[in-house]
Amino acid sequence: FVIYVSKNQLDINRLGVSVSKKIGNSVVRHRMKRLVKETFRLRKDMSDSGLDIVVIIRKGAEELDNKAAVEALQSLMRILIHKYFS
């Protein structure tokens, strides 16, 4: 996963998810998108902080099971929270 973050002029966070067609079939790509969206939805400590967040799912992420993918996203989000909220 790669995450790009930028502050916006709004009071809400916006999330964008990008998955290339090179990654699995449509079922796999949509599963990965749903996983990313749900992981960010569950993070209450980032709510309404005015960030634009773009997650790019790279090749190899489709091979991760749900637990490993969530752990990878959460570790990236900890870095994000530390950088923007400390």
N, C-alpha and C positions, 0 to 999 in steps of 0.2 A: 504494500500500500504506500502511496505517496499522498501527503496532505499539504495543500497550499492554503494559507490563511491571510485574510486582509480585513482590516477594520472597515465597516461601512457607516453610513450616516443615519442608520436606523436603530431602533431599540430592540430589534429581533435578530436572531441568527438565521442565516440562509445556508442551506446545504446543497451542494451539487455532487453528483456521483457520475463518474465516467468509466465505462468498461468497453474495451475494444472487442470487435467481432473475432479477434484472434483467440479470445479466451472462451473456450467451450462453446456449447450451443446456447440458444436463448434461455433455456431453463436454468442453466448454470449461471449465466450472466444476471438474470433477474434474482436468483437466490442470493448472489453476492450483493446486489444492490439492496435487497430487503434487509440483509444482515447489517450492512453499513448504516442504513437509515434507523433501524431499531437500536443499534448500539448508541448512536448519537441521541436518539429520543430518550433513552434511559438515563443519560447523564444530566442530572438536575443541577449540578454545580456550574454548568455552562449556559443555563437558560437565559435568554434575552440579554446577551452581552454585546450585541452589535458586531458580529463577525460574519464575513462571507467565508465559508469553508468549502473547498473542493477536494474530493477524495478521488484519486485515480487508482483503479485496481489494476495491478500489474500481473503479467503472466506468472503463473506459479501459485497465485492466491486461490485459484479454483481447486487446487489439490488439498488445501487445508480443510480440516473438519471445522464444524461450527465453533467449537471451544477454542481451537488454536487461532482462528480468524478473529474472534472477539477479543482474545488476549492481546493479539498484535495491535488491533485498533485501540484498545484501552491503553496500551503502553504509549502509543503515539499521542493519544488524547491527554495523558498525564503530562507529557512534554509540552503540549499545546497549552494546557491550563497553567503550568508553571511559568511559561513564557509570557502569557498575556494577563494572568490574574495575580501575579506575585508582586 
